């Protein structure tokens, strides 16, 4: 049995390993589409997404059927989903803000280091005025960001095979995998890390090969990707947040009938909320679970990061844009 807390996930979902929505209707669907995400099939994101698209298929009388491609669609030969989404070759893609930032820099606001206190504070911002603003920025690039459609990944922590990270100084010299934008990577470089970037689903192999010795992700990624096999230390930094924004190709979205759009948006809100609850609960439990797997945990002196943040925040503000920054701090309070 992999993890007792997964019992909270709806037992109506088919056994782990399912990777597509199960058709409920014998006839061919009028509208066939695909959605890519980067999580494994036993993750809450994948399992709730299966429920989401099954509900849409049922509500539309079988007119809509969406095939889900987990693990970034690599098994289906997909190399880079974002350009495919922009071109219309792919209809839906769930992507973290820092992964979207090369196209829409403002989206990286979601990962602002040491900004959000907890997931509830994040949701208030991204389901509210900050999310509304990002929707406009993303729309200008030919994409549609579904309202309240950001699946949870969680608050980021640091893990390492080399040493525990107790202060900012302990980051110096680590071969650290971090996600996302160059600006986010520059933050860790300024702390002296040897920064590496690679796809999330390649992190396990990179740790195994010794290409990296440390990584930056929420506890659920450490569990589902089995990163604990090569990470001895878990340091509770609570330093950043990430989720997976549900994006659609704008022209394809606009071509859908109004009732289909309503069904997709309604079910996205419903199953994203359920997945957030799944993942928040899981991340709260996993420190104890990973301890039993052999990892050693410590809390971190967050104040030790303040000197680096004082220099970093003005650059980050300019990068995401003044309006984006103002909306962020209206939720978090002043930063820096």
N, C-alpha and C positions, 0 to 999 in steps of 0.2 A: 504494500500500500504506500503510495507516494507521500501523501500529506493529509493529516486528518482534517485540516481546515477546508479542504476542497469539497467536503461534504455539503458545504453551504451552497455550492453551485447547483443549479437546478438539475435534479436527477433525470429529468426527461431528456436531457441532451444525450445523444448517442455516445457509445464508448469512445474513449480517447483514441485518436488516430483518424477521426473523421476530418476531412479537409474541404468538403463542399456542402452546400445546402442540399438537403435531401428533397427531391421533388415530391410534392404532395398530389400532383395531378398527372394523369397518364399522357395527356396531349402535350405537344410542344408549346413552350411559352412564346408569346408574341414578342416579349422584350427579354433578350438574353444579355446579361452584363457580367462583369468580373470586378472583384475587389481584392486588393493585395494588402497584406499586413506582414510585420516582421516577427510575430510571436509564434511559439510552437503551438501545436494543436491542443495540448492539455492546459493551456493558459486560460484564465477567465476571459480575456479579450476574445480569443477564437471561439470559445464555447458560447458566449453571449452573442457574438456576431452570427453564429449559426442560427440561434433563436430569432434574432432580428430579421434575417432575410427569409426564414421560414414563415414568420408572421406576415411579412410583406407579400410573400407568394400566396398565402392563404387569403389575405384580405383582398387581393386583386383577382381572386378567382383563378389563379394559375397563370395570369397574363405576364407576370414578372418573375424571372428566375435569375438569381445571382450566384455565380460560382466564386467561392472564397479560396484564395491562394495564400496559404500561410508561409512563414519562413522566407518572406520577401519574394515568393514566387519562383525561387531558384530551381525547384524541381520541374517547373514548366518552362524553363529557359529564359525567364525574365531577368534582365541585367540591371536596368535602371528604371524603376517604375515612374518616377516623377516626369521625365520627358514624355513617356508614354501617356501619362494622364493629361499633360498639356496638349498633346497632339490629338487626343480622343481615341487612341488605340486602346486605352484602359479607361474604364468608367469611374472607378472608385479606388481610393488609396488612403490608408490611415498612416499618418506621418507625424513625427514629433516636430515641434516648432523649430528646434535647431537644425533638423534635417531640411526644413522648408526655407531656412533663412538665406540660402544662396539666391533664392528667387524672390523672397519677401523678407528683407532684414528685420522688419518689425515683429515677425513671428517669433524671433529668438527671445523676445521679452519673457516668454514663458519659462525660460531656463535661467533667468537672472540670478547669479550666485547670491546666496544668503538674503533673499528677498522675502519669499513666502514663508509664513510661520507654520502652516499645515495645509492639507488638501482642501479643507473647507474654505480657507481664504482664497485659494486658487480658484475654486469653482465660482465663488462670488464674482471674481474678476472676469474669468473667461466665458462665463455664461451671461455676463452683464455687459457693461459699457466697453470694457477692453476687448472682449470678443466681438462686439458689434464693429468696433473700429478695425480690427484685424480682418473681419469679413470683407470690408470695403477694399482694403489693401490687397487681399488675396483675389478678390473678384477682378481687379484691374489686370491681373496676370492670367485671366481666362479660366480661373478655378472657382468653385463654389464650396464654401466652408459651411457645413451643416450646423445650424444653431444647436447649442448644448450637445454637440456631437464629439466632444473630446474624451476619448477613453483614458482611463487612469494607467499610468506606469508607476509613479510614486515619487517620493522625496529621495534624492540621490544620496548615497553613502560611498565611502571608499573601502576597498578591500585590497589586501596585499599578501604576497607570500614572503616578503622580505622582513617587515617589521610593522608593528602597530603605528597608526598615525594618531598622535596625541596633540600635536600642535602643527601649525603651518610649516614649521621648519622640517618636520618629518617627511614632507612631500619631496624635498630636494633629493634628486638623483633617482627617483622611482621611474621605471619604464611603465608609464601610465597610459592605458587606453581611456580616452574620453570621447564622447559623441559630439556631433554637431559642428557648429560654425567655427571659423577661424578665430573669431573674437573670444568664444568660450575656451577654445584651446589655448589662446594667448594668456588667459587668466592663470591657467595651471603652469604654463611655461614661465610666467613671471614669478612663480613660487619655486622654480628650479626643477620642475619635473621634466623628464624626457618624454614628451607627449607623442602618442601614437594614435592614429585614427584608422578604424576598420569597422566593417559592418558588425552589428550586434551579434548576429548568428555565427560570426567567425571568432568571437572573443574566446570561447572555450578552447579551440584549437591553438590560438595564439598563446594562451597561457600554458597549455600543454607543451608547446614547442619552445617555450622560453623567450619568445619574441617580446612579450611583455611580462611584467611581474605583478602589476597592480591594475585596478580598473575602477571606473566610476559608474555606478548604476544602483537602482533601488534593490531592496532585498529580494523582491519577487524574481528579478532577472538572475540573481545569484542562485536561487532555488531552481527555477525552471530550466535554465541553461546549464545547470550542474557546475557552476563556476567554483563552488565550494571544494570540488575535487583538487583544485590547484591554488586555493586561497586560504591561508591559515588565519589571517587577522581581518576582523571586521570592525571598522571605526565609524561610530555614529556621528557623522558630520552634519547631516541634515542640510546640505549646502546648496541644493538646487532641486528643481521639480521638472518632471517631464510627463507628458501625456501624448496620446496619438489622435491628432485632429482628423476627423472624417472629411475627406475632400472628394469632390466630384468634378469631372470635366464640365465647365460651365455650359457650353453649347449642348452637350448631351443632356445635362440636367434640364435646361430650358425646353428641350424637345419632348420631355416626358409629360404625359397627361397630368392635369392638376390633381386628380385623385391619387395617382401614383406618387407624386411629390409629397402629398399630405401623409400618405401611409409611410413613406420612407422617413420623413421628418419625425412623425409621431413615434414610430418604433425606434428610431435612433435615440430620441430622448429617453424612452423607457429603458432600453437595454444598456445604454451608456450609464444611466444612473445605477442600474443593478450591477454592472461590471465595476463601477467605482466602489460600490459597497463591498463587493467580493475582494477587490484588490487592497482596499484600505484595511480590511480585516486581516487579510493575509500578511501584509507588510507589518502589521502590529504583532503578529504571532511568530514571524519567521526568525527573529533574533534567538528565541528559545529553541526553535527547531534546528537552526543552523549550528547552535552551540552543541546540540546532541550529535550533529554530524562531525564535530571536531573543531569547529572554528572558535577562535578566542575573540571576545568583543571588548571594546572600550568606548567610553565617551570621549569627546574631543573639546579642547579649549577653543571655542569659537572666537573668543576675543583675540586670539593670536592671528587671525586673518584680517583684522581691521586695517593695519597699515597697507596691505596690498589692495584692499577694497577701496580705500580712500583715493588711490591712484587710478584704480580700474573703473570705477563707476562713471566718471565724466566721459571716458572713451565709450563705454557701453551705452550711455545716454545718447551720445551723438550717433552711434551705430544704429540703435533701434528707432531713433527719432524723438524729438522733444514731445510731440503729442502722445506717442506711445508711452514714454517715460512718465509723463504727468498722470496718465490714466493708471499706470502701475502704482505709483506712490500714493494715489488717492485711496488705494486698498491696503497697501503695506505700511504706510507712513513713510517719513523721510528715510532715505538710504544714504549711507556714507558718513 
